[in-house]
Amino acid sequence: MAELRVLSDSPDETRVLRRAAPYLRGHGAMLTLTTLATIGAAGSRILGFALVGVITDAVLAEDRARLLQAVGGLAVLVLAGFALTWLSGYLVVRVGEAVVRDLREEAFERVASAPLRFLEAHRGGELVRRLTGEIAALSQFVGQTLPALANSAFLVVLTVVMLLGYSWPLTLVLVAAATIGSTPVVVGFLHRAPRAFAERAAAEAQVSARLSESIPAHDQLRALGARERRLHQLGGDNDRLLGARILEVRATLWLLALDLVGGLAVVVLLGSAALATAAGWISVGGAVVFLLSARRAFGSVEQLVGQLGDLRAARTHLARVIDLTDATAPATSPTPEPRAVGENGSAATLVATDVGYAYDPGTAVLHGVDLTVRSGERVALVGATGSGKTTLGKLLAGLYRPDSGDVRLGGVPLSRWDPAALRREVVFVPQEVTLVSGTVADNLMMVPVDLEPDPRRTMAAAAASLGLDGWLESLPEGLDTPVGDHGTRISAGERQLVALVRAALLDPAVLVLDEATADVDPGTAASVEDALSRAARGRAVVVIAHRPDTVGRADRSVEMMGGVVRH
């Protein structure tokens, strides 16, 4: 069977930033402007400290002119610093949100076009969590943490550069004290953080998946008396999340030791500055600059290291999203052929040759299936439950790719078709049709064809072509009838009718229906059968069926047994 990429609860984070680099393309100019504004904002603060030193020396020397110049310059720097800080914060958020938007769109597109096999192998809640929760957390990081992180980093670097100009020995004392004191704290945090943040992300995904599965099934859980058991499972998931949060808090609290390191380093620097001033190595103003800058630099270091927690969490979120986009990356295949198969599908012939398929390695569901369905022919697939009928139907519709053999339409393998063209030419209607919230018209508008100039008239005409105009008029509000969440406000049979009208709007060459009348009442089943007979004209139609009436309407029936077609 074809290799299936499975998402990891704790994906590799070692090169995640490099893997995310392509999403920065197209934002180079904005990134450059953002960097310059951030450097300017940090530089204005550093120069402000330098002017405080000039003011101190001017006061001690009673140099009024120099004092006024320095005060005026400080006022200008304060205003410039405010403007540059606002601009850098705005630009960081803007470029960050643009990158997150690109990542979100890429992830949505990848999942939307992912193979059905991939979607069926993962819990819906897990996919939703990665598409929403993980990306929302990245957006929050970009909006709240990244601006402060960038400003702190530049402020620390520029502070060290400026202090080297005043006194390199004192600067070395400052850097040494900061390095010796901070290194054990940072190393301890980085040792604890990976497991803590990865476990929290996985636990949150588990809670999200369990809840998203439980809410739609609440009626069945209540009817089966299984609600208490499900709540117990949710309680276990919550306990896991609580444990993960405790691990994360313990890792983050390790950073509180930086407050002690910063205080002790300032004490060491204060003594060193006093000795240097007494020895005449540095002026009083220079000592003041050193102390102010050192305290501000340590504050920035504390903030910078304190934000390592947020940065580590954001890295985990990014790794989980990148893992999703990697797992759903389109497989390399021959150049698709956007091919039409004749007007109204009249030249379409669907041919399956030696088709094999397995959901799990070593457990084949289909074995060497050969089947030909010609244009205008209606073929019924019959057989016991589990014989492989639905699997074959999805292969014939191009929703699965065969592990062996191939399926061709108009002589071209489905894998070579342009995906958009294939979805217009081959329509699959499942046994349980799921609709989106909204009206009947909203659901009909989902077809990838142009319904202009009058969409509602086009929809009504499509329904009439299937003999369903009377049914459409019988709905409480016609096309504007609400269908409810997932179509729960209309019956299963009516959902099938909506799906058939959608198929008529597409006018496909091939129509594959999976038990279209299995779960509907006899009256609606007759409407579905009549609509299906009209829809079958001039098309290759495959009907998976159990009802004798449905099978009897077919031109021929094909029996499946144990994944093999019996001719």
CORHUHU-V333402 format. One record per pair of residues at least 6 apart in sequence whose C-alpha atoms are under 7 Angstrom apart, sorted by the first residue. I is the first residue (numbers start at 1). J is the second residue. If there is no record, write none. Layout:
i=I j=J
i=I j=J
//
This chain:
i=1 j=357
i=1 j=358
i=1 j=361
i=1 j=403
i=2 j=403
i=4 j=118
i=5 j=327
i=6 j=327
i=7 j=323
i=7 j=324
i=7 j=327
i=9 j=202
i=10 j=198
i=11 j=319
i=11 j=320
i=11 j=323
i=12 j=319
i=13 j=316
i=13 j=319
i=16 j=319
i=23 j=99
i=23 j=102
i=23 j=103
i=24 j=99
i=30 j=95
i=31 j=95
i=34 j=88
i=34 j=91
i=34 j=92
i=37 j=84
i=37 j=87
i=37 j=88
i=38 j=85
i=38 j=88
i=38 j=151
i=39 j=154
i=40 j=84
i=41 j=81
i=41 j=84
i=41 j=85
i=42 j=151
i=42 j=154
i=42 j=155
i=43 j=158
i=44 j=77
i=44 j=81
i=45 j=81
i=46 j=159
i=48 j=74
i=48 j=77
i=49 j=289
i=49 j=292
i=49 j=293
i=50 j=289
i=51 j=70
i=51 j=74
i=52 j=289
i=53 j=285
i=53 j=286
i=53 j=288
i=53 j=289
i=54 j=70
i=54 j=285
i=55 j=67
i=55 j=70
i=56 j=285
i=57 j=284
i=57 j=285
i=58 j=64
i=58 j=66
i=58 j=67
i=59 j=67
i=89 j=147
i=92 j=147
i=93 j=142
i=93 j=143
i=96 j=142
i=97 j=139
i=97 j=142
i=100 j=139
i=104 j=135
i=107 j=131
i=107 j=325
i=108 j=131
i=110 j=325
i=110 j=328
i=110 j=329
i=111 j=328
i=114 j=328
i=115 j=400
i=116 j=399
i=116 j=400
i=117 j=400
i=123 j=209
i=124 j=209
i=125 j=208
i=125 j=209
i=125 j=210
i=125 j=212
i=125 j=213
i=126 j=205
i=126 j=206
i=126 j=208
i=126 j=209
i=129 j=205
i=129 j=208
i=130 j=320
i=130 j=321
i=134 j=317
i=134 j=321
i=138 j=314
i=138 j=317
i=141 j=314
i=149 j=304
i=149 j=307
i=152 j=300
i=152 j=304
i=153 j=304
i=156 j=297
i=156 j=300
i=156 j=301
i=159 j=293
i=159 j=297
i=160 j=171
i=163 j=171
i=163 j=290
i=164 j=171
i=166 j=286
i=174 j=269
i=177 j=265
i=178 j=265
i=181 j=261
i=182 j=258
i=182 j=261
i=185 j=254
i=185 j=255
i=185 j=257
i=189 j=251
i=189 j=252
i=189 j=254
i=189 j=255
i=192 j=251
i=193 j=248
i=193 j=251
i=196 j=244
i=196 j=247
i=196 j=248
i=197 j=248
i=197 j=313
i=197 j=316
i=198 j=316
i=199 j=244
i=200 j=241
i=200 j=244
i=200 j=245
i=203 j=237
i=203 j=240
i=203 j=241
i=204 j=241
i=206 j=237
i=207 j=234
i=207 j=237
i=207 j=238
i=210 j=234
i=221 j=227
i=252 j=309
i=255 j=306
i=258 j=302
i=262 j=298
i=266 j=295
i=270 j=291
i=273 j=287
i=276 j=282
i=277 j=283
i=277 j=284
i=277 j=287
i=334 j=416
i=335 j=416
i=336 j=416
i=336 j=417
i=336 j=418
i=337 j=416
i=337 j=417
i=337 j=418
i=338 j=417
i=338 j=418
i=338 j=421
i=339 j=417
i=341 j=347
i=341 j=348
i=341 j=410
i=344 j=507
i=344 j=508
i=344 j=509
i=345 j=508
i=345 j=509
i=345 j=539
i=346 j=375
i=346 j=538
i=346 j=539
i=347 j=375
i=348 j=374
i=348 j=375
i=348 j=409
i=348 j=410
i=348 j=509
i=349 j=373
i=349 j=374
i=349 j=375
i=349 j=409
i=349 j=410
i=349 j=540
i=350 j=372
i=350 j=373
i=350 j=374
i=350 j=408
i=350 j=409
i=350 j=410
i=351 j=371
i=351 j=372
i=351 j=373
i=351 j=407
i=351 j=408
i=351 j=409
i=352 j=369
i=352 j=370
i=352 j=371
i=352 j=372
i=352 j=406
i=352 j=407
i=352 j=408
i=353 j=369
i=353 j=370
i=353 j=371
i=353 j=405
i=353 j=406
i=353 j=407
i=354 j=368
i=354 j=369
i=354 j=370
i=354 j=404
i=354 j=405
i=355 j=366
i=355 j=367
i=355 j=368
i=355 j=369
i=355 j=370
i=355 j=402
i=355 j=404
i=355 j=405
i=355 j=406
i=356 j=366
i=356 j=367
i=356 j=368
i=356 j=369
i=356 j=402
i=356 j=403
i=356 j=404
i=356 j=405
i=357 j=364
i=357 j=365
i=357 j=366
i=357 j=402
i=357 j=403
i=357 j=404
i=358 j=364
i=358 j=365
i=358 j=366
i=365 j=388
i=365 j=563
i=366 j=388
i=366 j=563
i=366 j=564
i=367 j=563
i=367 j=564
i=368 j=564
i=369 j=564
i=369 j=565
i=373 j=379
i=373 j=540
i=374 j=540
i=375 j=538
i=375 j=539
i=375 j=540
i=376 j=536
i=376 j=537
i=376 j=538
i=376 j=539
i=376 j=540
i=377 j=539
i=377 j=540
i=377 j=541
i=377 j=555
i=378 j=536
i=378 j=540
i=378 j=541
i=378 j=542
i=378 j=554
i=378 j=555
i=378 j=556
i=379 j=541
i=379 j=542
i=379 j=543
i=379 j=554
i=379 j=555
i=379 j=556
i=379 j=557
i=380 j=542
i=380 j=543
i=380 j=544
i=380 j=545
i=380 j=551
i=380 j=554
i=380 j=556
i=380 j=557
i=380 j=558
i=381 j=389
i=381 j=543
i=381 j=544
i=381 j=545
i=381 j=557
i=381 j=558
i=381 j=559
i=382 j=544
i=382 j=545
i=382 j=546
i=382 j=557
i=382 j=558
i=382 j=559
i=382 j=560
i=383 j=559
i=383 j=560
i=383 j=561
i=387 j=560
i=387 j=561
i=387 j=562
i=387 j=563
i=388 j=560
i=388 j=562
i=388 j=563
i=389 j=544
i=389 j=560
i=390 j=514
i=393 j=512
i=394 j=400
i=395 j=401
i=395 j=402
i=396 j=407
i=397 j=426
i=397 j=427
i=397 j=428
i=397 j=512
i=398 j=414
i=406 j=413
i=407 j=413
i=407 j=414
i=408 j=414
i=424 j=506
i=424 j=508
i=425 j=508
i=425 j=509
i=425 j=510
i=426 j=508
i=426 j=509
i=426 j=510
i=426 j=511
i=427 j=503
i=427 j=508
i=427 j=510
i=427 j=511
i=427 j=512
i=428 j=511
i=428 j=512
i=428 j=513
i=429 j=499
i=429 j=512
i=429 j=513
i=429 j=514
i=430 j=513
i=430 j=514
i=431 j=514
i=431 j=515
i=431 j=516
i=433 j=495
i=433 j=496
i=434 j=486
i=434 j=487
i=435 j=443
i=435 j=486
i=435 j=487
i=436 j=443
i=436 j=485
i=436 j=486
i=436 j=487
i=437 j=483
i=437 j=484
i=437 j=485
i=437 j=486
i=437 j=487
i=438 j=482
i=438 j=483
i=438 j=484
i=439 j=479
i=439 j=480
i=439 j=481
i=439 j=482
i=439 j=483
i=440 j=479
i=440 j=480
i=440 j=481
i=440 j=482
i=440 j=483
i=441 j=479
i=441 j=480
i=444 j=502
i=447 j=502
i=447 j=506
i=449 j=506
i=451 j=458
i=460 j=469
i=462 j=501
i=462 j=504
i=462 j=505
i=463 j=469
i=463 j=501
i=466 j=531
i=466 j=534
i=466 j=535
i=467 j=531
i=472 j=478
i=475 j=481
i=483 j=489
i=483 j=490
i=487 j=495
i=492 j=519
i=492 j=520
i=493 j=520
i=493 j=524
i=493 j=525
i=496 j=516
i=497 j=528
i=504 j=535
i=509 j=539
i=509 j=540
i=510 j=539
i=510 j=540
i=510 j=541
i=511 j=540
i=511 j=541
i=511 j=542
i=512 j=541
i=512 j=542
i=512 j=543
i=513 j=542
i=513 j=543
i=513 j=544
i=514 j=543
i=514 j=544
i=514 j=545
i=515 j=544
i=515 j=545
i=517 j=525
i=517 j=528
i=545 j=551
i=551 j=557
i=558 j=565
i=558 j=566
i=558 j=567
i=559 j=565
i=559 j=566
i=560 j=566
//
